[in-house]
Amino acid sequence: MDLDVARLHAFALELAERADALSMRHFGGPVPAVTKPDGTPVTEADRAIEAELRSRIAQAWPEHAVFGEEQGGALHAAAPTWVLDPIDGTKNYMRGVPVFATLIALVVDGRALLGVASAPALGERWDAAEGLGARRNGAAIGVSAIAAVEHAHILHGDADRFRDAPGLWAAFGDLHDEAWRMRGFGDYWNHLLVAAGAAEAAFERELPAWDVAALVAIVSEAGGRITDAHGASVLAPDHAARPNLVVTSNGALHDALLARLAPGLA
């Protein structure tokens, strides 16, 4: 499929501008929310951002599909698919914590062609497109060259997501003892800190496509890797059927990390 990557990337940045305006209009906490059937919260801003971005995509690229957290959809094999998380970090957003972002990606033939993570309360925007590199606030970024776990800064998401996976929790405990430092930040930020070279690896469970597609584009263009715990694509159609652990690394540590996690998946 012949696509103008630079033009699509510019359009994604325009979407991020609009999303930032909407999210900051409501931000300041506490922000009211309701609970969705899956038990997660949703705010007026989540819904407004996704509706606005869908409208703009439909006008500019009517032949494209859209898959978003709030209005659903699917990754389409036959059409480029815009993947949207209007606010990643909704609980932070609700309480006035500035670590939240709008995630925008375009997935084509199972690969993340471009990605944007816009975090206006932090004054940060991360973006990447296939063949065009990755940036943080316009400056090029790249992963670290650290290749030994004992020198690695390792990040992880919510600890309560590992309560039903004691094997993985034990493997993380061993990594904690071996690594230079291990701590939890959560949400999109874990993975983008790896892209910028501030950490060497990040782990997260229960990440649907809208949480991870933009991160795949940015981390990959920065020279890193994002896979599931078996080394397979997290955008593959059968990802949900496998143990849902997303592993992000600087690439140099990836195979070693997968090997250390393998016993916990048994």
C-alpha positions as CSV (number, residue, x, y, z in Angstrom):
1,M,0.0,0.0,0.0
2,D,1.5,3.3,-1.1
3,L,1.0,5.9,1.6
4,D,2.4,9.4,2.0
5,V,3.9,8.9,5.4
6,A,5.1,12.5,5.9
7,R,1.6,13.8,5.1
8,L,-0.1,11.4,7.4
9,H,2.4,12.2,10.2
10,A,1.7,15.9,9.8
11,F,-2.1,15.2,10.0
12,A,-1.5,13.1,13.2
13,L,0.3,16.1,14.8
14,E,-2.7,18.3,13.9
15,L,-5.0,15.8,15.6
16,A,-2.8,16.0,18.7
17,E,-3.1,19.8,18.8
18,R,-6.9,19.5,18.9
19,A,-6.8,16.8,21.5
20,D,-4.5,18.9,23.7
21,A,-6.9,21.8,23.6
22,L,-9.8,19.6,24.6
23,S,-8.0,17.7,27.4
24,M,-6.6,20.9,29.0
25,R,-10.0,22.5,28.9
26,H,-11.2,20.0,31.5
27,F,-7.9,19.3,33.4
28,G,-7.3,20.6,36.9
29,G,-8.9,17.9,39.0
30,P,-11.0,16.5,40.3
31,V,-12.6,15.7,37.0
32,P,-15.9,13.7,37.2
33,A,-16.1,10.3,35.6
34,V,-18.4,7.4,35.2
35,T,-17.5,3.7,35.3
36,K,-17.7,1.7,32.1
37,P,-18.9,-1.9,32.0
38,D,-15.2,-3.1,32.0
39,G,-14.7,-1.3,35.4
40,T,-12.5,1.5,34.0
41,P,-13.4,5.2,34.3
42,V,-14.3,7.5,31.5
43,T,-14.6,11.3,31.6
44,E,-16.3,13.8,29.3
45,A,-12.9,14.7,27.9
46,D,-12.2,11.1,26.9
47,R,-15.4,11.0,24.9
48,A,-15.1,14.5,23.4
49,I,-11.5,13.9,22.2
50,E,-12.3,10.6,20.5
51,A,-15.4,12.1,18.9
52,E,-13.5,15.1,17.6
53,L,-10.6,13.0,16.2
54,R,-12.9,10.5,14.5
55,S,-14.7,13.4,12.8
56,R,-11.5,14.9,11.5
57,I,-10.2,11.6,10.3
58,A,-13.5,10.9,8.5
59,Q,-13.3,14.2,6.7
60,A,-9.6,13.9,5.7
61,W,-9.3,10.1,5.1
62,P,-12.8,8.6,4.6
63,E,-11.3,5.4,3.3
64,H,-9.5,4.7,6.6
65,A,-10.8,2.8,9.6
66,V,-10.8,3.9,13.2
67,F,-10.3,1.9,16.4
68,G,-10.7,3.8,19.6
69,E,-11.1,3.0,23.3
70,E,-14.4,4.7,23.7
71,Q,-16.2,4.0,20.5
72,G,-14.7,0.7,19.5
73,G,-13.8,-0.7,16.1
74,A,-11.0,-3.2,15.1
75,L,-7.7,-3.3,13.5
76,H,-8.5,-3.8,9.8
77,A,-6.4,-5.9,7.5
78,A,-7.7,-4.3,4.4
79,A,-7.6,-0.6,5.4
80,P,-5.2,1.7,7.3
81,T,-6.6,2.0,10.8
82,W,-6.2,5.0,13.1
83,V,-5.9,3.7,16.7
84,L,-6.9,6.2,19.4
85,D,-6.6,6.4,23.1
86,P,-8.1,9.8,23.9
87,I,-6.6,9.9,27.4
88,D,-4.1,7.3,28.5
89,G,-3.9,7.7,32.2
90,T,-7.5,8.7,32.9
91,K,-7.2,8.1,36.7
92,N,-4.3,10.5,36.8
93,Y,-6.3,13.0,34.7
94,M,-9.2,12.7,37.1
95,R,-7.1,13.6,40.1
96,G,-5.0,16.4,38.5
97,V,-1.9,14.4,38.0
98,P,-0.2,15.6,34.8
99,V,1.0,12.2,33.6
100,F,-1.6,11.5,30.9
101,A,-1.5,11.6,27.1
102,T,-3.5,11.3,24.0
103,L,-2.2,8.4,21.9
104,I,-2.6,8.4,18.1
105,A,-1.3,5.8,15.8
106,L,-1.9,4.6,12.2
107,V,-1.6,0.8,11.8
108,V,-1.1,-0.6,8.3
109,D,-0.7,-4.4,7.6
110,G,0.0,-5.1,11.2
111,R,2.7,-2.5,11.7
112,A,2.5,0.9,13.4
113,L,3.3,3.3,10.6
114,L,3.3,6.4,12.9
115,G,2.6,7.3,16.4
116,V,2.0,10.4,18.5
117,A,1.8,10.6,22.3
118,S,0.8,14.1,23.4
119,A,1.0,15.0,27.1
120,P,0.1,18.7,27.3
121,A,0.1,19.0,31.1
122,L,3.7,17.9,31.1
123,G,4.5,20.1,28.0
124,E,5.7,17.1,26.1
125,R,4.9,15.6,22.7
126,W,6.5,12.4,21.4
127,D,6.1,11.5,17.8
128,A,7.5,9.1,15.2
129,A,6.9,7.8,11.7
130,E,8.3,4.9,9.8
131,G,11.6,6.0,8.3
132,L,11.4,9.5,9.8
133,G,12.8,8.8,13.3
134,A,11.4,9.6,16.7
135,R,11.3,12.9,18.6
136,R,10.5,14.4,21.9
137,N,9.4,18.0,21.7
138,G,10.9,18.1,18.2
139,A,14.4,16.8,19.2
140,A,15.5,13.4,18.0
141,I,15.6,10.6,20.6
142,G,17.1,7.2,20.7
143,V,17.4,4.3,23.1
144,S,20.4,3.6,25.4
145,A,23.2,1.2,24.6
146,I,23.2,-0.5,28.0
147,A,23.4,-4.2,27.4
148,A,23.6,-5.7,30.9
149,V,20.7,-6.2,33.2
150,E,22.7,-5.2,36.2
151,H,23.2,-1.8,34.8
152,A,19.6,-1.4,33.6
153,H,16.9,1.0,34.7
154,I,13.7,-1.1,34.5
155,L,10.1,0.3,34.8
156,H,6.8,-1.4,35.3
157,G,3.1,-0.6,35.4
158,D,0.5,-1.2,38.1
159,A,1.6,-3.9,40.5
160,D,-2.0,-5.1,41.1
161,R,-2.2,-6.4,37.5
162,F,0.3,-9.1,38.5
163,R,-1.7,-10.6,41.4
164,D,-3.1,-13.3,39.2
165,A,0.3,-14.2,37.7
166,P,2.5,-15.2,40.7
167,G,5.1,-16.7,38.4
168,L,5.6,-13.3,36.6
169,W,5.6,-11.5,39.9
170,A,8.4,-13.8,41.1
171,A,10.4,-13.2,37.9
172,F,10.0,-9.5,38.4
173,G,11.3,-9.9,42.0
174,D,14.4,-11.5,40.6
175,L,14.9,-8.8,38.1
176,H,14.5,-6.2,40.8
177,D,17.3,-7.8,42.7
178,E,19.5,-7.9,39.6
179,A,18.8,-4.6,38.0
180,W,20.5,-1.2,38.7
181,R,17.0,0.2,39.5
182,M,13.4,-1.0,39.2
183,R,10.4,1.1,39.8
184,G,6.8,1.8,38.6
185,F,5.6,4.8,36.6
186,G,2.8,3.3,34.7
187,D,0.8,4.1,31.5
188,Y,2.5,5.4,28.3
189,W,5.3,7.1,30.2
190,N,7.1,3.9,31.1
191,H,7.6,3.0,27.4
192,L,8.5,6.4,26.1
193,L,11.2,6.8,28.8
194,V,12.8,3.7,27.2
195,A,12.6,5.4,23.8
196,A,14.4,8.4,25.1
197,G,17.2,6.4,26.8
198,A,16.1,7.3,30.3
199,A,15.4,3.6,31.1
200,E,16.3,0.3,29.4
201,A,13.1,-1.7,29.8
202,A,9.4,-1.4,30.7
203,F,6.7,-4.0,31.4
204,E,3.0,-3.7,31.5
205,R,0.0,-6.1,31.5
206,E,-3.4,-5.8,29.9
207,L,-2.6,-3.4,27.2
208,P,-5.1,-3.3,24.3
209,A,-4.1,-2.0,20.9
210,W,-5.2,1.6,21.7
211,D,-2.8,1.7,24.6
212,V,0.2,0.4,22.7
213,A,0.1,1.1,19.0
214,A,1.5,4.7,19.2
215,L,4.2,3.4,21.6
216,V,5.3,0.7,19.1
217,A,5.9,3.3,16.5
218,I,7.9,5.6,18.7
219,V,10.0,3.0,20.5
220,S,10.7,1.2,17.2
221,E,11.8,4.4,15.4
222,A,14.0,5.2,18.5
223,G,15.8,1.9,18.0
224,G,14.1,-0.2,20.6
225,R,11.6,-3.1,20.6
226,I,8.1,-3.8,21.9
227,T,6.8,-7.4,21.9
228,D,4.8,-9.7,24.0
229,A,6.5,-12.0,26.4
230,H,7.1,-14.5,23.6
231,G,8.8,-12.0,21.3
232,A,5.8,-11.7,19.0
233,S,4.0,-8.5,17.8
234,V,1.6,-6.9,20.2
235,L,-0.4,-5.8,17.2
236,A,-0.9,-9.3,15.9
237,P,-4.6,-10.5,15.7
238,D,-3.9,-13.3,18.1
239,H,-2.2,-11.2,20.8
240,A,-5.2,-11.2,23.0
241,A,-5.2,-15.0,23.0
242,R,-1.7,-15.1,24.5
243,P,-0.5,-14.0,28.0
244,N,-0.9,-10.3,27.8
245,L,2.4,-8.9,28.8
246,V,4.0,-6.1,26.9
247,V,7.8,-5.9,27.0
248,T,9.6,-2.8,25.9
249,S,13.3,-2.5,25.7
250,N,16.3,-0.7,24.2
251,G,16.7,-3.8,22.0
252,A,20.1,-4.8,23.4
253,L,18.5,-6.3,26.5
254,H,15.3,-7.7,24.9
255,D,16.3,-11.3,24.5
256,A,17.8,-11.5,27.9
257,L,14.7,-10.1,29.5
258,L,12.4,-12.5,27.6
259,A,14.6,-15.4,28.8
260,R,14.3,-14.2,32.5
261,L,10.5,-13.9,32.1
262,A,10.0,-17.3,30.5
263,P,9.8,-19.3,33.7
264,G,7.1,-17.1,35.0
265,L,4.9,-17.8,32.0
266,A,5.0,-21.6,32.5
